[in-house]
Amino acid sequence: MRSRYDKGQHAFTLVELLVVIGIIAVLIGILLPALNRARKQSRAVTCLSNLRQMGNAWTMYLNDSKGRLPDNIWTTPAPLTAGSAEGNEVVWTGFIFGILGKYRVQSSQMLCPEAQDPMPFQANATGGIKGGGTARNAWTGEFQGSTVVGIRLDGSGVNMTNDASKRGWRVGSYGFNGHVYSYTPDPTKSLDLRKFGKRVTDLRPSIEVPIFYDCVWYENTDMNNYTQGSFPPPTNLEGDPQNCPASTSGNAENRFLLNRHTNAINVCFADGHSQRVMLSDTYNMKWTANWKKFTITNLPKK
């Protein structure tokens, strides 16, 4: 009987098999980083698309409001009763992310692909953001307590719709520049001088004023305008909640200094355009009405 070797057939030896496995391993080692970079780039492009849609909604809102900037509706305005159906409707749809929902920004577009899942627990229960996210986690309204606010009506579950009757809370990966809310600045109050005004024409130059951006909380307000030499950098760029205290601390900039898109964040500006901004250049945007720009040079390397 002729063996299969006599018929011209050849079986792999153990050495040959190991060589093939080794070649495959090397190829995987070469291709995997490139594949991961491609996936990350794809997520960054999706994030930028989300912000462009927010920019479209922002432009449509301003057209309908005849250029008047949105009000800061965070709690139930008087004379409405907190928790009432009418009060919930005003808070839920009048808050900035409710406004976006009115102009066809979908729930999925409120979440950056790099930070879709909210923190499953309260990471910073004392002295800071209650429900803050990280570079890889969305913020959540779950831990806002019993008061009805723009990101939480009650504790019944996530509600990413504009239907206030479903109650619950919102989650998101983006923040809003709180200095842009409609406001009449009081020259006797230093914090008031940071507000822009009541109309979109007060946002000058609009191409430099950030509106929506990658963030671990729903807004930034009362930001300190440091100088290059006095800027206090965060201890990391991962959005550690301990780096993101309440806005009154003056450290609200740590909410957007995130290594979410390779040392950069995506930003939508007041003129409606969106772009990638390196973290070192985030202070070269015009955050407040009297902002003095500079490049951050002392950020953590990682």
C-alpha positions as CSV (number, residue, x, y, z in Angstrom):
1,M,0.0,0.0,0.0
2,R,1.3,3.4,-1.0
3,S,1.4,6.0,1.7
4,R,0.1,9.5,1.2
5,Y,3.8,10.6,1.0
6,D,4.3,8.4,-2.1
7,K,1.3,10.2,-3.7
8,G,3.0,13.6,-3.5
9,Q,1.1,14.7,-0.4
10,H,3.0,16.4,2.4
11,A,2.1,16.8,6.1
12,F,3.1,19.8,8.1
13,T,5.9,19.1,10.6
14,L,5.7,20.5,14.1
15,V,8.4,23.0,13.2
16,E,6.5,24.2,10.1
17,L,3.3,24.5,12.1
18,L,5.1,26.6,14.7
19,V,6.6,28.8,12.0
20,V,3.1,29.5,10.5
21,I,1.7,30.3,14.0
22,G,4.6,32.6,14.6
23,I,4.0,34.5,11.4
24,I,0.3,34.8,12.1
25,A,1.1,36.2,15.6
26,V,3.5,38.7,14.1
27,L,0.9,39.8,11.6
28,I,-1.7,40.2,14.3
29,G,0.8,42.2,16.4
30,I,1.4,44.5,13.4
31,L,-2.2,44.9,12.4
32,L,-4.0,45.1,15.8
33,P,-2.6,48.6,16.8
34,A,-3.6,49.9,13.3
35,L,-7.0,48.4,13.7
36,N,-7.4,49.9,17.2
37,R,-6.4,53.3,15.8
38,A,-8.9,53.0,13.0
39,R,-11.7,52.1,15.4
40,K,-10.7,55.1,17.7
41,Q,-10.7,57.4,14.7
42,S,-14.1,56.1,13.6
43,R,-15.5,56.9,17.1
44,A,-14.0,60.3,17.0
45,V,-15.6,61.0,13.7
46,T,-19.0,59.9,15.0
47,C,-18.6,62.2,18.0
48,L,-17.8,65.1,15.7
49,S,-20.9,64.2,13.7
50,N,-23.0,64.3,16.9
51,L,-21.7,67.8,17.7
52,R,-22.4,69.0,14.1
53,Q,-26.0,67.9,14.6
54,M,-26.1,69.8,17.9
55,G,-24.8,72.8,16.0
56,N,-27.6,72.5,13.4
57,A,-30.1,72.3,16.3
58,W,-28.5,75.4,17.9
59,T,-28.8,77.3,14.6
60,M,-32.5,76.3,14.1
61,Y,-33.3,77.3,17.7
62,L,-31.7,80.7,17.3
63,N,-33.7,81.2,14.0
64,D,-36.9,80.4,15.8
65,S,-36.0,82.6,18.9
66,K,-35.0,85.5,16.6
67,G,-31.5,85.4,18.0
68,R,-32.3,85.3,21.6
69,L,-30.0,83.0,23.6
70,P,-31.6,80.1,25.7
71,D,-32.6,80.6,29.3
72,N,-31.0,78.6,32.0
73,I,-34.0,76.5,33.1
74,W,-32.5,74.1,35.6
75,T,-35.2,74.1,38.3
76,T,-39.0,74.6,38.2
77,P,-39.7,78.3,37.5
78,A,-42.3,80.1,39.6
79,P,-45.3,80.0,39.8
80,L,-45.2,76.4,38.6
81,T,-45.1,73.6,41.2
82,A,-42.0,71.3,41.3
83,G,-43.2,67.8,40.4
84,S,-46.4,68.8,38.7
85,A,-47.0,67.7,35.1
86,E,-46.7,71.3,33.8
87,G,-43.6,72.0,35.9
88,N,-41.9,68.8,34.7
89,E,-42.7,69.6,31.1
90,V,-41.1,73.1,31.4
91,V,-38.0,71.9,33.1
92,W,-37.5,68.8,31.0
93,T,-38.0,70.4,27.6
94,G,-36.8,73.9,28.4
95,F,-33.4,72.8,29.7
96,I,-30.6,73.0,27.1
97,F,-30.6,69.3,26.3
98,G,-34.3,69.3,26.1
99,I,-34.1,72.1,23.5
100,L,-31.8,69.9,21.4
101,G,-34.4,67.1,21.6
102,K,-37.0,69.5,20.1
103,Y,-34.7,70.0,17.1
104,R,-34.3,66.3,16.2
105,V,-31.1,65.6,18.1
106,Q,-31.5,61.9,18.8
107,S,-30.8,60.3,22.2
108,S,-27.8,58.4,20.7
109,Q,-26.3,61.7,19.6
110,M,-26.1,62.9,23.2
111,L,-23.5,60.3,23.9
112,C,-19.9,60.2,22.6
113,P,-19.0,56.7,21.4
114,E,-15.9,56.9,23.7
115,A,-18.1,57.6,26.7
116,Q,-21.5,55.9,26.3
117,D,-22.0,54.2,29.6
118,P,-22.6,56.3,32.7
119,M,-20.8,55.7,36.0
120,P,-22.7,52.9,37.7
121,F,-22.1,54.4,41.2
122,Q,-21.7,57.8,42.8
123,A,-18.0,58.5,42.3
124,N,-17.8,61.8,44.1
125,A,-20.6,62.1,46.6
126,T,-18.9,64.8,48.8
127,G,-18.1,68.3,47.8
128,G,-18.4,68.0,44.0
129,I,-20.3,66.7,41.0
130,K,-23.0,64.1,41.9
131,G,-23.1,61.9,38.8
132,G,-20.1,63.2,37.0
133,G,-18.5,61.1,34.2
134,T,-15.0,60.5,33.1
135,A,-13.0,60.4,29.9
136,R,-14.6,57.0,29.2
137,N,-18.0,57.4,31.0
138,A,-21.0,59.6,30.5
139,W,-22.4,61.8,33.2
140,T,-25.8,60.9,34.8
141,G,-28.6,62.7,36.5
142,E,-29.3,59.6,38.7
143,F,-27.6,61.0,41.8
144,Q,-29.1,64.5,41.8
145,G,-31.4,63.9,44.8
146,S,-35.1,64.5,45.1
147,T,-35.2,68.0,43.6
148,V,-36.6,68.2,40.1
149,V,-33.9,69.5,37.8
150,G,-33.1,69.6,34.1
151,I,-31.4,66.2,34.0
152,R,-33.6,64.4,36.6
153,L,-37.3,64.3,37.3
154,D,-37.2,61.3,39.6
155,G,-35.4,58.0,40.2
156,S,-37.5,55.8,37.9
157,G,-34.8,55.1,35.3
158,V,-33.0,56.6,32.3
159,N,-35.2,58.8,30.0
160,M,-33.5,60.1,26.9
161,T,-36.7,61.3,25.3
162,N,-38.4,64.7,25.5
163,D,-41.5,63.0,27.1
164,A,-41.6,64.4,30.6
165,S,-44.4,61.9,31.5
166,K,-41.8,59.1,31.4
167,R,-39.9,60.9,34.1
168,G,-36.5,59.5,35.1
169,W,-33.1,61.0,34.4
170,R,-30.8,61.9,31.5
171,V,-27.3,60.8,30.7
172,G,-24.8,62.5,28.3
173,S,-21.2,62.8,27.2
174,Y,-21.3,66.5,26.3
175,G,-21.4,69.8,28.2
176,F,-22.7,73.3,27.5
177,N,-20.9,76.6,28.0
178,G,-23.0,78.1,30.9
179,H,-21.7,81.6,30.2
180,V,-23.8,81.5,27.0
181,Y,-27.2,81.3,28.7
182,S,-29.4,84.5,28.1
183,Y,-28.3,86.9,30.8
184,T,-28.2,90.7,31.5
185,P,-24.7,91.2,33.1
186,D,-24.6,93.3,36.2
187,P,-21.4,95.4,36.1
188,T,-21.3,95.5,39.9
189,K,-20.9,91.7,40.1
190,S,-17.6,90.2,38.9
191,L,-19.0,86.8,37.9
192,D,-21.7,88.5,35.9
193,L,-19.1,90.1,33.7
194,R,-18.3,86.6,32.4
195,K,-21.7,86.2,30.8
196,F,-22.1,87.2,27.2
197,G,-25.6,88.7,27.1
198,K,-29.0,88.0,25.7
199,R,-28.6,87.6,22.0
200,V,-26.5,85.6,19.6
201,T,-24.9,88.8,18.4
202,D,-23.3,89.1,21.8
203,L,-21.2,86.0,21.1
204,R,-18.3,87.7,19.5
205,P,-16.4,86.3,17.6
206,S,-18.9,83.4,17.2
207,I,-16.3,81.2,15.5
208,E,-14.3,81.1,18.8
209,V,-17.1,80.7,21.4
210,P,-17.5,77.0,22.4
211,I,-21.1,75.9,22.9
212,F,-21.1,72.1,23.1
213,Y,-18.1,69.9,23.7
214,D,-16.8,66.6,25.3
215,C,-17.3,67.0,29.0
216,V,-17.8,65.0,32.2
217,W,-20.7,67.2,33.3
218,Y,-23.6,69.0,31.6
219,E,-22.1,72.5,31.7
220,N,-19.2,74.8,32.7
221,T,-19.9,78.0,34.5
222,D,-17.9,80.7,36.3
223,M,-14.6,79.6,34.9
224,N,-11.4,81.3,36.2
225,N,-9.4,83.0,33.5
226,Y,-5.9,82.0,34.6
227,T,-2.6,83.1,33.0
228,Q,-0.2,80.6,31.5
229,G,2.0,80.8,34.5
230,S,-0.8,80.4,37.1
231,F,-2.9,77.7,35.4
232,P,-3.3,74.7,37.9
233,P,-3.3,71.5,35.8
234,P,-5.4,68.5,36.7
235,T,-3.5,65.5,38.1
236,N,-4.7,63.4,35.1
237,L,-6.7,63.7,31.9
238,E,-9.1,60.9,32.6
239,G,-11.8,63.0,34.1
240,D,-11.3,61.8,37.6
241,P,-14.3,63.1,39.5
242,Q,-12.0,64.3,42.3
243,N,-10.6,66.7,39.7
244,C,-14.1,68.0,38.9
245,P,-15.5,69.9,41.9
246,A,-18.5,72.2,41.8
247,S,-18.2,75.2,39.5
248,T,-17.9,77.6,42.4
249,S,-14.4,76.2,43.1
250,G,-13.2,77.9,39.9
251,N,-11.9,74.5,38.5
252,A,-14.6,73.9,36.1
253,E,-12.1,73.6,33.2
254,N,-11.1,70.2,34.5
255,R,-14.4,69.0,33.3
256,F,-13.3,69.1,29.6
257,L,-9.6,68.5,29.9
258,L,-10.0,64.9,28.9
259,N,-7.9,62.5,26.9
260,R,-11.0,61.4,25.1
261,H,-9.8,61.8,21.5
262,T,-6.0,61.4,21.8
263,N,-5.2,64.5,23.9
264,A,-8.1,66.4,22.2
265,I,-11.8,67.0,22.6
266,N,-14.5,67.8,19.9
267,V,-16.2,71.1,20.1
268,C,-19.2,72.8,18.5
269,F,-18.9,76.6,18.2
270,A,-21.5,79.4,18.3
271,D,-21.4,79.8,14.5
272,G,-22.5,76.2,14.2
273,H,-19.3,74.6,13.0
274,S,-17.6,71.7,14.9
275,Q,-13.9,70.7,15.1
276,R,-11.3,68.8,17.0
277,V,-9.4,70.9,19.5
278,M,-6.2,69.9,21.2
279,L,-6.3,70.1,25.0
280,S,-3.5,72.6,25.0
281,D,-5.6,74.9,22.8
282,T,-8.8,74.8,24.8
283,Y,-8.0,78.0,26.5
284,N,-7.5,79.7,23.1
285,M,-11.3,79.5,22.7
286,K,-13.4,82.3,24.1
287,W,-15.2,80.9,27.1
288,T,-16.5,84.1,28.6
289,A,-17.3,87.6,27.4
290,N,-14.0,89.0,28.8
291,W,-11.8,85.9,28.2
292,K,-8.0,86.3,27.7
293,K,-6.7,83.5,25.6
294,F,-3.5,81.5,26.1
295,T,-2.0,78.1,25.3
296,I,-1.8,75.5,28.2
297,T,1.8,74.2,28.4
298,N,1.7,72.3,31.7
299,L,-0.8,69.5,31.2
300,P,0.0,66.0,32.3
301,K,1.6,63.8,29.7
302,K,-0.9,61.0,30.1
